[in-house]
Amino acid sequence: MINWTKNTLMGATLAAMTALPVAAQETVSAVVIDGYPDRALWVKEFTNFFIPEVDKRLAETGAYKMNWQENYGGSIVKPKGVLEGVQLGLGDIGIVTTIFHSSKLPSQGISGSTPFVATDARAVAKAVDEIAREFPAMNNEFAAQNQVYLATGVVLDTYQVFCSSEVSSVSDLEGKKIAGAGLNLRYLEGIKDAAGVRGGLTDFYNMVQTGLVDCAMLWPEAAKTFKIAEVAPYMLRVDLGAVNSKTITVNADYWAKLPDAVKEALQAVAIEYRDHVAGIAMDRAEASRAAYEEQGGTIVEVSAEDRAAWANAMPNVAQEWATNLNERGEAGTEMLAAYMGKLADAGFTPVRDWTAN
């Protein structure tokens, strides 16, 4: 007969407890893609901010852990190939440069269709992302590309024009070949005999250096990063405006299999990343202009009258944008009015009222 003592029973209980299986932490793999190099602001901050913040949120419960596999700089796709790469599942999460895909993602052109309004990346990022959540168009467009929309970001404070030869006013751009990407090429229709040449940020240096173009439209932080002053030492400060150009998306098939906790972490951090990157863009704006000058560049201020003349000489690309969406069954006119209203509420007065015909 076994005589159980109190100590024996306690020991047996503890042994039984320690023998119980501990809930295993599940590892979720995520392949992240962008065609731009890791020195680009938004890519660098995806590594330094987005990923650690998701990890931090998941660590609070400990149920899931991410296995991040980052692929940038053309290792899987080139800059224009991220949308298709995520669609096909070459990447689970992508930073899509939306300005390359105006036909597939027309609603993403909302800020690019409304130049000369707001130079603050934070205000534009927030306004565009709110439009995406208030109207179905942006989500519908990404869904058609087998993707789930997380958040739209703004990585530039405002487009400027950088030229290889001296410029002192907008009229000096007449007859010049000017590189741009996406909708900003339409701005050049307001300048006599100016010819837009399509290109990407990583191409602009060589395009100017080889004489393929005389100028390029980009923003000071990028000009500093890619040493544009070496080939385009004259910046015409026209303040064309901040433009949304990066959207974080997830492959829809991959998304459907994710645990809810991981989905929630990705959704929450995407909004934080949106504001974080826009904030850095604004913090660096003045320093980037100073760095451009230190690299040998000269900044020429354009008058308010010059800006107004350019804006008013352009076709109303915002109305064209809204009409295009209306014809697709989306609320283009209402989206445009709501967007302009949000920027007005944030304190921005447009050089031209794009809601007027």
Disulfide bonds with the S-S distance in Angstrom:
Cys163-Cys215 2.13
